[in-house]
């Protein structure tokens, strides 16, 4: 399959991922002509352009890894050209835009959102384990990010990265959101989400001076609890996910092995992107659909409304 990539920054992660998955990366699209051609030459990509329409005409599938504010326009261009679409998170900047994209996907096309938590082996194992025990009653996520401090939530459709843990929590618990209550203090986000499974998700997402992304997860149900740590650690050279541990039947045990950067191996976050590319190309696995992306956007939209009106917001 011929792949076209829109985006010369994070798009390069997808260039490597789709090549490793066996696809041909045929064209790169960026805003700056000179920069785009230089990157394409360096990366061995045959063609470069600043014209999204040209890229869509020449390839079979489009990876949208442009700035968040351009996702809506670029995805629509690809869909109108009859191309399969792999869109970086967030799907769009606002719920209305996300819903428009869901409605624009014909049954004949694959249209997915990149949420690599779903491709991390420790979390796949934890999700399978959770299906074997009583439903979760509480899901607590504490996320600290130095990238939030630098960029804040301005110009982002997901408050500086909150869409990743929201999708992961919904996916792990096989739930849909029913209500949201949120507090947005400067660049920090604190929200509670009622889930269709009966669980409550509590997410704290705040900036930190410590480099990287640092997250702790705790889940609990009747007679059990489980947890893990995950995040990007520059000192290690990439992402680390600890072994998920569970307390059940009176003892703690590992549910799966953890992952971390190792010499001579592909970095875990990059490997998750390769796994996602393989699934997109037709392999087995679980990718987030555009509808999943819109559900995440509905939580973020409700969080903004909850802050504005100072009350819990119910979701349709």
Secondary structure, 3 states (H helix, E strand, C coil): CEEEEECCCCHHHHHHHHHHCCCEEEEEECCCHHHHHHHHHHHCCCEEECCHHHHHHHCCEEEECCCHHHHHHHHHHHHHCCCEEEEECCCCCCHHHHHHHHHHCCCCCCEEEECHHHHCHHHHHHHHHHCCCCCEEEEEEEEEEHHHHHHCCCCCCCCCCHHHHHHHHHHHHCCCEEEEEEEEECCEEEEEEEECCCCEEEEEEEECCCCCEEEEEEEEECCEEEEEEEEEEHHHCEEEECCCEEEECCEEEECCCCECCCCCCCCHHHHHHHHHHHHHCCCCCCCEEHHHHHHHHHHHHHHHHHHHHCCCEECC
